Each structure stands twice: as C-alpha cells, then as structure tokens.
Amino acid sequence: MHPQAEEGLRLFAEGQYFEAHEALELAWREETGAVRDLYRGILQAAVVYLHVKRGNYAGAVKVYGRCMKWLNQWPETCRGVDVEGLRQDLNKVMNEVKRLGPQRLSEFDLSLLKSVKWETKLRAITARE
C-alpha cells in the first residue's frame, strides 16, 4: 500500500476527513496500478463523511454515488482494506442522511461515521492488481 494511502487511512480513523482526502489523493495521483481506483473510492468516502459533518446534504448524496462507483469494483478485501465493510458503513450513513433529509441533517448521529478497517500486513491478491 502506498505510504500516503496508509496516512490517509490513519487520518480517516481520526475523523480528519479533509486531511484524509488530501493524503489519499496524493496516493491516487502517484499510483500507476489499478489500485489507484480503490484509493479514489476511499478518498471520496472521506468527502461524503465531510459533507455529512458540515450538513451538506446535496454534496453528500452526489459524492456517495461517485464513491460507490469506485468501491463496487473491488472484492470484499483488497490490500488489507475491508472494502465490503466500508461499503456497508457508507450505505448505513446514506440511509440515515436520506431519512433525515436536508432540513434535519443537523440531527445526524456522527457515531455512524465509522473508520475504514484495514490491516497493514494483510494484502489480498486480486486479478486487478
């Protein structure tokens, strides 16, 4: 895994979503393999969470769609990242966002914003890598 991707995942876990996005974007720009699209999906997940925290309903919904486009291409686990867990967490977040709607997004329970689970020593080998 690219060192900036690892830094991005660490920042994501701390709830520093803007900073996580920036680190993951560096990894995405520097990566030449197919895994760059995984980094892109995770960095967009950070943007979804950032929009939710800031109360930006339209932004969260828009980026969620793009984010899932990238994440849905990957197996359940890739390079130690629990991609399926992230997809499930994002779906739960978006279900709550849509339930609340733009007028009540300020009532969103921020404890629903979960970290990306990943193991630095576990690297799933896929045909795409």
MMTF fields as JSON, N, C-alpha, C and O atoms, coordinates in Angstrom:
{
  "mmtfVersion": "1.0.0",
  "mmtfProducer": "UNKNOWN",
  "numBonds": 515,
  "numAtoms": 516,
  "numGroups": 129,
  "numChains": 1,
  "numModels": 1,
  "chainsPerModel": [1],
  "groupsPerChain": [129],
  "chainIdList": ["A"],
  "bondAtomList": [4, 2, 8, 6, 12, 10, 16, 14, 20, 18, 24, 22, 28, 26, 32, 30, 36, 34, 40, 38, 44, 42, 48, 46, 52, 50, 56, 54, 60, 58, 64, 62, 68, 66, 72, 70, 76, 74, 80, 78, 84, 82, 88, 86, 92, 90, 96, 94, 100, 98, 104, 102, 108, 106, 112, 110, 116, 114, 120, 118, 124, 122, 128, 126, 132, 130, 136, 134, 140, 138, 144, 142, 148, 146, 152, 150, 156, 154, 160, 158, 164, 162, 168, 166, 172, 170, 176, 174, 180, 178, 184, 182, 188, 186, 192, 190, 196, 194, 200, 198, 204, 202, 208, 206, 212, 210, 216, 214, 220, 218, 224, 222, 228, 226, 232, 230, 236, 234, 240, 238, 244, 242, 248, 246, 252, 250, 256, 254, 260, 258, 264, 262, 268, 266, 272, 270, 276, 274, 280, 278, 284, 282, 288, 286, 292, 290, 296, 294, 300, 298, 304, 302, 308, 306, 312, 310, 316, 314, 320, 318, 324, 322, 328, 326, 332, 330, 336, 334, 340, 338, 344, 342, 348, 346, 352, 350, 356, 354, 360, 358, 364, 362, 368, 366, 372, 370, 376, 374, 380, 378, 384, 382, 388, 386, 392, 390, 396, 394, 400, 398, 404, 402, 408, 406, 412, 410, 416, 414, 420, 418, 424, 422, 428, 426, 432, 430, 436, 434, 440, 438, 444, 442, 448, 446, 452, 450, 456, 454, 460, 458, 464, 462, 468, 466, 472, 470, 476, 474, 480, 478, 484, 482, 488, 486, 492, 490, 496, 494, 500, 498, 504, 502, 508, 506, 512, 510],
  "bondOrderList": [1, 1, 1, 1, 1, 1, 1, 1, 1, 1, 1, 1, 1, 1, 1, 1, 1, 1, 1, 1, 1, 1, 1, 1, 1, 1, 1, 1, 1, 1, 1, 1, 1, 1, 1, 1, 1, 1, 1, 1, 1, 1, 1, 1, 1, 1, 1, 1, 1, 1, 1, 1, 1, 1, 1, 1, 1, 1, 1, 1, 1, 1, 1, 1, 1, 1, 1, 1, 1, 1, 1, 1, 1, 1, 1, 1, 1, 1, 1, 1, 1, 1, 1, 1, 1, 1, 1, 1, 1, 1, 1, 1, 1, 1, 1, 1, 1, 1, 1, 1, 1, 1, 1, 1, 1, 1, 1, 1, 1, 1, 1, 1, 1, 1, 1, 1, 1, 1, 1, 1, 1, 1, 1, 1, 1, 1, 1, 1],
  "groupList": [{"groupName": "MET", "atomNameList": ["N", "CA", "C", "O"], "elementList": ["N", "C", "C", "O"], "formalChargeList": [0, 0, 0, 0], "bondAtomList": [1, 0, 2, 1, 3, 2], "bondOrderList": [1, 1, 2], "singleLetterCode": "M", "chemCompType": "L-PEPTIDE LINKING"}, {"groupName": "HIS", "atomNameList": ["N", "CA", "C", "O"], "elementList": ["N", "C", "C", "O"], "formalChargeList": [0, 0, 0, 0], "bondAtomList": [1, 0, 2, 1, 3, 2], "bondOrderList": [1, 1, 2], "singleLetterCode": "H", "chemCompType": "L-PEPTIDE LINKING"}, {"groupName": "PRO", "atomNameList": ["N", "CA", "C", "O"], "elementList": ["N", "C", "C", "O"], "formalChargeList": [0, 0, 0, 0], "bondAtomList": [1, 0, 2, 1, 3, 2], "bondOrderList": [1, 1, 2], "singleLetterCode": "P", "chemCompType": "L-PEPTIDE LINKING"}, {"groupName": "GLN", "atomNameList": ["N", "CA", "C", "O"], "elementList": ["N", "C", "C", "O"], "formalChargeList": [0, 0, 0, 0], "bondAtomList": [1, 0, 2, 1, 3, 2], "bondOrderList": [1, 1, 2], "singleLetterCode": "Q", "chemCompType": "L-PEPTIDE LINKING"}, {"groupName": "ALA", "atomNameList": ["N", "CA", "C", "O"], "elementList": ["N", "C", "C", "O"], "formalChargeList": [0, 0, 0, 0], "bondAtomList": [1, 0, 2, 1, 3, 2], "bondOrderList": [1, 1, 2], "singleLetterCode": "A", "chemCompType": "L-PEPTIDE LINKING"}, {"groupName": "GLU", "atomNameList": ["N", "CA", "C", "O"], "elementList": ["N", "C", "C", "O"], "formalChargeList": [0, 0, 0, 0], "bondAtomList": [1, 0, 2, 1, 3, 2], "bondOrderList": [1, 1, 2], "singleLetterCode": "E", "chemCompType": "L-PEPTIDE LINKING"}, {"groupName": "GLY", "atomNameList": ["N", "CA", "C", "O"], "elementList": ["N", "C", "C", "O"], "formalChargeList": [0, 0, 0, 0], "bondAtomList": [1, 0, 2, 1, 3, 2], "bondOrderList": [1, 1, 2], "singleLetterCode": "G", "chemCompType": "PEPTIDE LINKING"}, {"groupName": "LEU", "atomNameList": ["N", "CA", "C", "O"], "elementList": ["N", "C", "C", "O"], "formalChargeList": [0, 0, 0, 0], "bondAtomList": [1, 0, 2, 1, 3, 2], "bondOrderList": [1, 1, 2], "singleLetterCode": "L", "chemCompType": "L-PEPTIDE LINKING"}, {"groupName": "ARG", "atomNameList": ["N", "CA", "C", "O"], "elementList": ["N", "C", "C", "O"], "formalChargeList": [0, 0, 0, 0], "bondAtomList": [1, 0, 2, 1, 3, 2], "bondOrderList": [1, 1, 2], "singleLetterCode": "R", "chemCompType": "L-PEPTIDE LINKING"}, {"groupName": "PHE", "atomNameList": ["N", "CA", "C", "O"], "elementList": ["N", "C", "C", "O"], "formalChargeList": [0, 0, 0, 0], "bondAtomList": [1, 0, 2, 1, 3, 2], "bondOrderList": [1, 1, 2], "singleLetterCode": "F", "chemCompType": "L-PEPTIDE LINKING"}, {"groupName": "TYR", "atomNameList": ["N", "CA", "C", "O"], "elementList": ["N", "C", "C", "O"], "formalChargeList": [0, 0, 0, 0], "bondAtomList": [1, 0, 2, 1, 3, 2], "bondOrderList": [1, 1, 2], "singleLetterCode": "Y", "chemCompType": "L-PEPTIDE LINKING"}, {"groupName": "TRP", "atomNameList": ["N", "CA", "C", "O"], "elementList": ["N", "C", "C", "O"], "formalChargeList": [0, 0, 0, 0], "bondAtomList": [1, 0, 2, 1, 3, 2], "bondOrderList": [1, 1, 2], "singleLetterCode": "W", "chemCompType": "L-PEPTIDE LINKING"}, {"groupName": "THR", "atomNameList": ["N", "CA", "C", "O"], "elementList": ["N", "C", "C", "O"], "formalChargeList": [0, 0, 0, 0], "bondAtomList": [1, 0, 2, 1, 3, 2], "bondOrderList": [1, 1, 2], "singleLetterCode": "T", "chemCompType": "L-PEPTIDE LINKING"}, {"groupName": "VAL", "atomNameList": ["N", "CA", "C", "O"], "elementList": ["N", "C", "C", "O"], "formalChargeList": [0, 0, 0, 0], "bondAtomList": [1, 0, 2, 1, 3, 2], "bondOrderList": [1, 1, 2], "singleLetterCode": "V", "chemCompType": "L-PEPTIDE LINKING"}, {"groupName": "ASP", "atomNameList": ["N", "CA", "C", "O"], "elementList": ["N", "C", "C", "O"], "formalChargeList": [0, 0, 0, 0], "bondAtomList": [1, 0, 2, 1, 3, 2], "bondOrderList": [1, 1, 2], "singleLetterCode": "D", "chemCompType": "L-PEPTIDE LINKING"}, {"groupName": "ILE", "atomNameList": ["N", "CA", "C", "O"], "elementList": ["N", "C", "C", "O"], "formalChargeList": [0, 0, 0, 0], "bondAtomList": [1, 0, 2, 1, 3, 2], "bondOrderList": [1, 1, 2], "singleLetterCode": "I", "chemCompType": "L-PEPTIDE LINKING"}, {"groupName": "LYS", "atomNameList": ["N", "CA", "C", "O"], "elementList": ["N", "C", "C", "O"], "formalChargeList": [0, 0, 0, 0], "bondAtomList": [1, 0, 2, 1, 3, 2], "bondOrderList": [1, 1, 2], "singleLetterCode": "K", "chemCompType": "L-PEPTIDE LINKING"}, {"groupName": "ASN", "atomNameList": ["N", "CA", "C", "O"], "elementList": ["N", "C", "C", "O"], "formalChargeList": [0, 0, 0, 0], "bondAtomList": [1, 0, 2, 1, 3, 2], "bondOrderList": [1, 1, 2], "singleLetterCode": "N", "chemCompType": "L-PEPTIDE LINKING"}, {"groupName": "CYS", "atomNameList": ["N", "CA", "C", "O"], "elementList": ["N", "C", "C", "O"], "formalChargeList": [0, 0, 0, 0], "bondAtomList": [1, 0, 2, 1, 3, 2], "bondOrderList": [1, 1, 2], "singleLetterCode": "C", "chemCompType": "L-PEPTIDE LINKING"}, {"groupName": "SER", "atomNameList": ["N", "CA", "C", "O"], "elementList": ["N", "C", "C", "O"], "formalChargeList": [0, 0, 0, 0], "bondAtomList": [1, 0, 2, 1, 3, 2], "bondOrderList": [1, 1, 2], "singleLetterCode": "S", "chemCompType": "L-PEPTIDE LINKING"}],
  "groupTypeList": [0, 1, 2, 3, 4, 5, 5, 6, 7, 8, 7, 9, 4, 5, 6, 3, 10, 9, 5, 4, 1, 5, 4, 7, 5, 7, 4, 11, 8, 5, 5, 12, 6, 4, 13, 8, 14, 7, 10, 8, 6, 15, 7, 3, 4, 4, 13, 13, 10, 7, 1, 13, 16, 8, 6, 17, 10, 4, 6, 4, 13, 16, 13, 10, 6, 8, 18, 0, 16, 11, 7, 17, 3, 11, 2, 5, 12, 18, 8, 6, 13, 14, 13, 5, 6, 7, 8, 3, 14, 7, 17, 16, 13, 0, 17, 5, 13, 16, 8, 7, 6, 2, 3, 8, 7, 19, 5, 9, 14, 7, 19, 7, 7, 16, 19, 13, 16, 11, 5, 12, 16, 7, 8, 4, 15, 12, 4, 8, 5],
  "groupIdList": [1, 2, 3, 4, 5, 6, 7, 8, 9, 10, 11, 12, 13, 14, 15, 16, 17, 18, 19, 20, 21, 22, 23, 24, 25, 26, 27, 28, 29, 30, 31, 32, 33, 34, 35, 36, 37, 38, 39, 40, 41, 42, 43, 44, 45, 46, 47, 48, 49, 50, 51, 52, 53, 54, 55, 56, 57, 58, 59, 60, 61, 62, 63, 64, 65, 66, 67, 68, 69, 70, 71, 72, 73, 74, 75, 76, 77, 78, 79, 80, 81, 82, 83, 84, 85, 86, 87, 88, 89, 90, 91, 92, 93, 94, 95, 96, 97, 98, 99, 100, 101, 102, 103, 104, 105, 106, 107, 108, 109, 110, 111, 112, 113, 114, 115, 116, 117, 118, 119, 120, 121, 122, 123, 124, 125, 126, 127, 128, 129],
  "secStructList": [7, 7, 2, 2, 2, 2, 2, 2, 2, 2, 2, 2, 2, 6, 6, 7, 2, 2, 2, 2, 2, 2, 2, 2, 2, 2, 2, 2, 2, 2, 7, 7, 1, 6, 6, 2, 2, 2, 2, 2, 2, 2, 2, 2, 2, 2, 2, 2, 2, 2, 2, 2, 2, 2, 6, 7, 2, 2, 2, 2, 2, 2, 2, 2, 2, 2, 2, 2, 2, 2, 2, 6, 6, 1, 7, 1, 3, 3, 6, 6, 3, 3, 2, 2, 2, 2, 2, 2, 2, 2, 2, 2, 2, 2, 2, 2, 2, 2, 2, 2, 2, 2, 2, 2, 4, 4, 4, 7, 7, 4, 4, 4, 7, 7, 7, 7, 7, 5, 7, 1, 1, 7, 7, 7, 7, 7, 6, 6, 7],
  "xCoordList": [0.851, 0.0, 0.894, 1.925, 0.48, 1.221, 1.272, 0.271, 2.418, 2.528, 1.503, 1.014, 1.176, 0.172, -1.22, -2.061, -1.465, -2.752, -2.855, -3.906, -1.767, -1.763, -1.996, -2.741, -1.359, -1.568, -3.023, -3.625, -3.574, -4.968, -5.915, -6.878, -5.652, -6.496, -6.367, -7.346, -5.162, -4.963, -5.765, -6.438, -5.687, -6.425, -7.937, -8.69, -8.366, -9.779, -10.249, -11.311, -9.445, -9.799, -9.909, -10.659, -9.172, -9.214, -10.347, -10.536, -11.101, -12.193, -11.723, -12.472, -10.491, -9.944, -10.154, -9.223, -11.383, -11.78, -11.175, -10.819, -11.053, -10.427, -8.974, -8.512, -8.257, -6.85, -6.678, -5.727, -7.602, -7.575, -7.722, -7.008, -8.662, -8.856, -7.574, -7.192, -6.91, -5.691, -4.599, -3.96, -4.38, -3.353, -3.692, -2.822, -4.95, -5.364, -5.298, -5.023, -5.549, -5.443, -3.99, -3.727, -3.056, -1.639, -1.304, -0.62, -1.785, -1.552, -2.18, -1.572, -3.382, -4.091, -3.314, -3.189, -2.801, -2.063, -0.735, -0.307, -0.088, 1.229, 1.155, 2.104, 0.043, -0.108, -0.324, -1.06, 0.329, 0.155, -0.694, -1.169, -0.889, -1.653, -3.145, -3.61, -3.87, -5.332, -5.798, -6.904, -4.957, -5.355, -5.614, -6.216, -5.164, -5.433, -6.941, -7.372, -7.739, -9.19, -9.755, -10.782, -9.1, -9.501, -9.233, -10.08, -8.064, -7.745, -8.762, -9.185, -9.147, -10.129, -11.462, -12.088, -11.893, -13.149, -13.084, -14.041, -11.958, -11.825, -11.758, -12.365, -11.031, -10.946, -12.305, -12.615, -13.119, -14.46, -15.357, -16.273, -15.11, -15.843, -15.548, -16.441, -14.282, -13.92, -14.678, -15.096, -14.856, -15.591, -17.072, -17.685, -17.646, -19.043, -19.182, -20.077, -18.294, -18.354, -18.163, -18.828, -17.261, -17.032, -18.303, -18.678, -18.956, -20.211, -21.273, -22.005, -21.357, -22.344, -22.049, -22.955, -20.787, -20.416, -20.729, -21.099, -20.583, -20.821, -22.288, -22.655, -23.122, -24.545, -24.873, -25.916, -24.013, -24.216, -24.874, -24.202, -26.188, -26.967, -26.686, -26.355, -26.813, -26.645, -25.245, -25.087, -24.233, -22.859, -22.66, -22.01, -23.212, -23.071, -23.712, -23.121, -24.911, -25.625, -24.876, -24.732, -24.407, -23.716, -22.412, -22.161, -21.593, -20.303, -20.483, -19.69, -21.513, -21.801, -21.95, -21.394, -22.687, -22.891, -21.578, -21.352, -20.71, -19.405, -18.532, -17.841, -18.58, -17.772, -18.1, -17.201, -19.365, -19.773, -19.415, -19.149, -19.408, -18.988, -17.566, -17.277, -16.698, -15.315, -15.193, -14.46, -15.887, -15.749, -16.386, -15.918, -17.439, -18.135, -17.309, -17.678, -16.212, -15.35, -14.429, -13.793, -14.356, -13.353, -13.953, -15.128, -13.13, -13.599, -13.806, -13.526, -14.291, -14.585, -13.373, -13.499, -12.189, -10.952, -9.911, -9.757, -9.199, -8.138, -7.021, -7.258, -5.81, -4.636, -4.858, -4.37, -5.599, -5.859, -7.022, -7.385, -7.621, -8.746, -10.043, -10.286, -10.866, -12.182, -13.137, -13.899, -13.071, -13.874, -15.363, -16.161, -15.735, -17.153, -17.669, -18.781, -16.877, -17.272, -17.47, -18.409, -16.583, -16.716, -17.984, -18.714, -18.252, -19.49, -20.721, -21.649, -20.722, -21.865, -22.007, -23.115, -20.887, -20.935, -21.465, -22.289, -20.994, -21.472, -22.965, -23.683, -23.432, -24.861, -25.69, -26.743, -25.223, -25.932, -25.966, -26.996, -24.817, -24.748, -25.733, -26.496, -25.711, -26.571, -28.044, -28.879, -28.384, -29.78, -30.25, -31.368, -29.397, -29.754, -29.8, -30.681, -28.858, -28.85, -30.161, -30.796, -30.56, -31.789, -33.025, -34.003, -32.986, -34.117, -34.301, -35.425, -33.201, -33.269, -33.596, -34.31, -33.075, -33.288, -32.468, -31.823, -32.491, -31.664, -32.049, -31.188, -33.319, -33.763, -33.334, -33.181, -33.136, -32.826, -31.438, -31.136, -30.599, -29.278, -28.452, -27.559, -28.735, -28.012, -28.253, -27.502, -29.282, -29.581, -28.834, -28.995, -28.027, -27.315, -26.434, -25.732, -26.479, -25.669, -24.27, -24.072, -23.303, -21.951, -21.252, -20.23, -21.79, -21.184, -21.373, -20.75, -22.219, -22.404, -21.242, -21.101, -20.413, -19.258, -18.127, -17.424, -17.969, -17.01, -15.688, -15.626, -14.636, -13.314, -13.295, -14.111, -12.358, -12.101, -11.261, -10.216, -11.723, -10.966, -9.907, -10.192, -8.68, -7.609, -6.473, -6.246, -5.78, -4.644, -3.437, -3.461, -2.398, -1.228, -0.484, 0.204, -0.603, 0.131, -0.671, -0.108, -1.963, -2.824, -2.967, -3.373, -2.626, -2.755, -3.462, -2.879, -4.707, -5.464, -4.95, -4.798, -4.692, -4.227, -5.453, -6.216, -5.617, -6.743, -6.224, -5.084, -7.038, -6.656, -6.43, -5.654, -7.098, -6.979, -5.641, -5.193, -4.992, -3.746, -2.627, -1.482],
  "yCoordList": [-1.178, 0.0, 1.237, 1.281, 2.22, 3.471, 4.131, 4.127, 4.696, 5.328, 6.438, 6.594, 7.201, 8.261, 7.67, 8.267, 6.502, 5.837, 5.399, 5.549, 4.857, 4.473, 5.689, 5.616, 6.801, 8.036, 8.492, 8.921, 8.397, 8.772, 7.922, 8.44, 6.62, 5.732, 6.063, 5.99, 6.425, 6.818, 8.088, 8.167, 9.061, 10.318, 10.079, 10.683, 9.213, 8.845, 8.3, 8.675, 7.409, 6.802, 7.847, 7.658, 8.942, 10.023, 11.011, 11.959, 10.794, 11.697, 12.973, 13.946, 12.969, 14.124, 13.889, 13.563, 14.062, 13.643, 14.489, 13.956, 15.781, 16.626, 16.216, 16.043, 16.061, 15.688, 14.282, 14.021, 13.379, 12.023, 12.081, 11.402, 12.906, 13.076, 13.547, 13.026, 14.524, 15.074, 14.005, 13.885, 13.237, 12.187, 11.105, 10.657, 10.689, 9.654, 10.159, 9.39, 11.442, 11.996, 11.962, 11.696, 12.229, 12.115, 10.687, 10.471, 9.72, 8.314, 7.993, 7.312, 8.476, 8.234, 8.817, 8.174, 10.023, 10.674, 9.971, 9.898, 9.457, 8.837, 7.37, 6.843, 6.717, 5.293, 5.106, 5.865, 4.085, 3.807, 2.56, 2.357, 1.727, 0.498, 0.706, 1.802, -0.359, -0.33, 0.047, 0.561, -0.207, 0.072, 1.56, 1.946, 2.382, 3.824, 4.089, 5.044, 3.254, 3.438, 3.078, 3.621, 2.178, 1.905, 3.144, 3.552, 3.732, 4.964, 6.056, 6.798, 6.148, 7.148, 6.921, 7.873, 5.665, 5.363, 5.723, 6.271, 5.42, 5.726, 7.231, 7.745, 7.947, 9.402, 10.047, 11.045, 9.495, 10.044, 9.685, 10.44, 8.55, 8.226, 9.277, 9.695, 9.703, 10.759, 12.045, 12.762, 12.335, 13.54, 13.414, 14.387, 12.225, 12.006, 12.331, 13.077, 11.77, 11.997, 13.475, 14.002, 14.139, 15.564, 16.364, 17.257, 16.04, 16.729, 16.493, 17.414, 15.269, 14.968, 15.811, 16.421, 15.842, 16.624, 18.099, 18.775, 18.596, 20.018, 20.325, 21.482, 19.283, 19.486, 19.73, 20.308, 19.306, 19.499, 18.257, 17.34, 18.253, 17.111, 16.81, 15.677, 17.808, 17.595, 17.081, 16.188, 17.637, 17.196, 15.751, 14.983, 15.374, 14.003, 13.012, 11.981, 13.32, 12.427, 12.308, 11.209, 13.422, 13.434, 12.629, 11.787, 12.884, 12.21, 10.727, 9.892, 10.397, 8.991, 8.167, 7.073, 8.675, 7.956, 7.682, 6.573, 8.689, 8.517, 7.551, 6.702, 7.7, 6.875, 5.39, 4.56, 5.074, 3.672, 3.114, 1.92, 3.966, 3.528, 2.965, 1.939, 3.617, 3.159, 1.977, 1.03, 2.015, 0.948, -0.363, -1.434, -0.297, -1.515, -2.384, -3.529, -1.867, -2.622, -3.604, -4.445, -3.501, -4.233, -5.391, -5.365, -6.417, -7.544, -7.088, -5.94, -7.983, -7.649, -7.092, -6.162, -7.656, -7.189, -6.997, -7.85, -5.896, -5.632, -4.868, -3.836, -5.381, -4.783, -4.515, -3.53, -5.407, -5.303, -4.403, -4.322, -3.72, -2.819, -3.62, -4.365, -3.458, -4.093, -3.258, -2.434, -3.493, -2.723, -2.967, -2.032, -4.213, -4.524, -3.813, -3.285, -3.8, -3.09, -1.606, -1.002, -1.012, 0.407, 0.645, 1.602, -0.223, -0.073, -0.15, 0.647, -1.114, -1.253, -0.027, 0.467, 0.466, 1.666, 2.864, 3.627, 3.026, 4.139, 4.019, 5.018, 2.796, 2.602, 2.974, 3.599, 2.595, 2.95, 4.462, 5.037, 5.098, 6.555, 7.198, 8.087, 6.747, 7.384, 7.112, 7.977, 5.941, 5.68, 6.672, 7.182, 6.941, 7.904, 9.326, 10.103, 9.67, 11.006, 11.221, 12.266, 10.245, 10.381, 10.376, 11.067, 9.604, 9.59, 10.97, 11.449, 11.592, 12.91, 14.006, 14.957, 13.871, 14.885, 16.132, 16.237, 17.074, 18.277, 19.152, 19.804, 19.169, 20.031, 19.529, 20.322, 18.214, 17.657, 17.012, 16.302, 17.253, 16.631, 17.023, 16.279, 18.156, 18.575, 17.608, 17.623, 16.771, 15.783, 14.462, 13.526, 14.385, 13.151, 12.715, 13.531, 11.436, 10.861, 10.585, 9.626, 11.424, 11.315, 10.009, 9.665, 9.28, 7.996, 6.963, 5.902, 7.265, 6.38, 6.47, 5.613, 7.498, 7.661, 6.779, 7.144, 5.629, 4.617, 4.73, 5.248, 4.242, 4.171, 3.1, 2.178, 3.239, 2.19, 1.143, 1.456, -0.089, -1.167, -1.663, -1.92, -1.788, -2.274, -2.862, -2.493, -3.773, -4.46, -4.173, -4.451, -3.627, -3.298, -4.541, -4.489, -5.643, -6.844, -7.751, -8.662, -7.52, -8.352, -7.682, -6.524, -8.431, -7.874, -8.896, -9.903, -8.624, -9.535, -9.396, -8.286, -10.5, -10.501, -10.677, -11.632, -9.76, -9.847, -9.781, -9.379, -10.164, -10.136, -8.694, -8.458, -7.734, -6.329, -5.731, -4.768, -6.275, -5.674, -6.064, -5.663],
  "zCoordList": [0.0, 0.0, 0.0, 0.671, -0.754, -0.845, 0.535, 1.25, 0.921, 2.249, 2.485, 3.604, 1.458, 1.622, 1.819, 2.493, 1.235, 1.458, 2.91, 3.534, 3.451, 4.867, 5.759, 6.737, 5.42, 6.19, 6.072, 7.056, 4.882, 4.681, 5.509, 6.074, 5.587, 6.394, 7.88, 8.623, 8.31, 9.706, 10.017, 11.044, 9.136, 9.329, 9.279, 10.043, 8.395, 8.295, 9.641, 10.138, 10.223, 11.514, 12.619, 13.577, 12.496, 13.488, 13.218, 13.979, 12.137, 11.801, 11.125, 11.035, 10.654, 9.939, 8.439, 7.704, 8.022, 6.686, 5.571, 4.52, 5.78, 4.753, 4.562, 3.434, 5.671, 5.62, 5.04, 4.303, 5.376, 4.82, 3.302, 2.564, 2.858, 1.421, 0.754, -0.294, 1.351, 0.752, 0.645, -0.4, 1.7, 1.687, 0.669, -0.078, 0.639, -0.303, -1.749, -2.67, -1.933, -3.281, -3.76, -4.933, -2.858, -3.228, -3.645, -4.645, -2.882, -3.225, -4.572, -5.397, -4.796, -6.052, -7.235, -8.277, -7.07, -8.159, -8.453, -9.605, -7.407, -7.572, -7.994, -8.574, -7.708, -8.021, -9.518, -10.149, -10.083, -11.505, -11.759, -12.877, -10.741, -10.904, -10.723, -10.41, -10.925, -10.81, -9.411, -9.243, -8.396, -7.018, -6.792, -5.79, -7.715, -7.567, -7.499, -6.852, -8.158, -8.099, -6.722, -6.314, -6.016, -4.629, -3.772, -2.978, -3.938, -3.201, -3.519, -2.632, -4.778, -5.188, -4.474, -4.007, -4.39, -3.696, -2.223, -1.676, -1.57, -0.143, 0.072, 1.012, -0.785, -0.598, -0.797, -0.146, -1.684, -1.861, -0.678, -0.35, -0.037, 1.192, 2.256, 2.993, 2.331, 3.28, 2.96, 3.869, 1.686, 1.287, 1.655, 2.094, 1.479, 1.895, 3.378, 3.776, 4.19, 5.637, 5.972, 6.864, 5.261, 5.486, 5.177, 5.936, 4.065, 3.718, 4.791, 5.155, 5.292, 6.331, 7.576, 8.146, 7.991, 9.179, 9.01, 9.97, 7.797, 7.522, 7.209, 7.005, 7.173, 6.911, 5.453, 5.144, 4.559, 3.122, 2.526, 2.055, 2.56, 2.087, 0.613, 0.266, -0.247, -1.684, -2.003, -2.835, -1.351, -1.573, -1.154, -1.864, -0.011, 0.478, -0.487, -0.808, -0.946, -1.866, -3.197, -3.734, -3.72, -5.01, -4.951, -5.814, -3.944, -3.855, -3.514, -3.951, -2.74, -2.418, -3.688, -3.787, -4.649, -5.904, -6.618, -7.101, -6.687, -7.327, -6.533, -7.096, -5.227, -4.333, -4.516, -4.644, -4.528, -4.657, -6.034, -6.17, -7.046, -8.385, -8.32, -8.935, -7.593, -7.479, -6.524, -6.809, -5.415, -4.42, -4.859, -4.474, -5.653, -6.075, -7.016, -7.276, -7.523, -8.436, -7.706, -8.34, -6.395, -5.632, -4.855, -4.491, -4.6, -3.78, -2.335, -1.99, -1.512, -0.112, 0.616, 1.413, 0.346, 0.959, -0.121, -0.995, -0.072, -1.029, -0.334, 0.294, -0.452, 0.188, 1.668, 2.224, 2.282, 3.711, 4.078, 5.252, 3.104, 3.354, 3.3, 2.351, 4.324, 4.366, 3.506, 4.011, 2.206, 1.254, 1.485, 1.435, 1.734, 1.96, 3.211, 3.212, 4.259, 5.476, 5.219, 5.738, 4.415, 4.075, 3.271, 3.529, 2.296, 1.509, 2.413, 2.277, 3.334, 4.247, 5.14, 5.348, 5.668, 6.518, 5.737, 6.242, 4.513, 3.678, 3.393, 3.396, 3.146, 2.901, 4.128, 4.0, 5.306, 6.544, 6.724, 7.077, 6.472, 6.593, 5.623, 6.0, 4.379, 3.384, 3.646, 3.381, 4.158, 4.52, 5.578, 5.505, 6.559, 7.613, 7.072, 7.44, 6.204, 5.582, 4.831, 4.972, 4.044, 3.258, 4.149, 3.861, 5.224, 6.158, 6.793, 6.941, 7.158, 7.789, 6.784, 7.103, 5.582, 4.56, 4.837, 5.881, 3.909, 4.056, 5.254, 5.845, 5.61, 6.712, 8.082, 9.012, 8.218, 9.54, 9.613, 10.572, 8.612, 8.603, 9.826, 10.231, 10.406, 11.619, 12.779, 13.755, 12.69, 13.73, 13.518, 14.302, 12.474, 12.145, 13.316, 13.914, 13.632, 14.712, 14.163, 13.417, 14.529, 13.994, 14.369, 13.775, 15.347, 15.701, 14.577, 14.606, 13.601, 12.45, 11.463, 10.591, 11.596, 10.717, 11.242, 12.184, 10.625, 11.084, 10.347, 9.231, 10.979, 10.361, 9.279, 9.279, 8.366, 7.396, 8.116, 8.686, 8.085, 8.727, 7.741, 6.571, 8.247, 7.379, 8.196, 9.348, 7.573, 8.183, 7.307, 6.108, 7.882, 7.078, 6.607, 5.588, 7.314, 6.93, 6.006, 5.398, 5.891, 5.052, 3.692, 3.595, 2.641, 1.297, 0.423, 0.022, 0.14, -0.723, -2.151, -2.661, -2.772, -4.152, -5.056, -4.912, -5.967, -6.889, -8.314, -8.549, -9.235, -10.644, -11.108, -12.034, -10.476, -10.887, -10.49, -11.114, -9.471, -9.005, -9.935, -9.725]
}
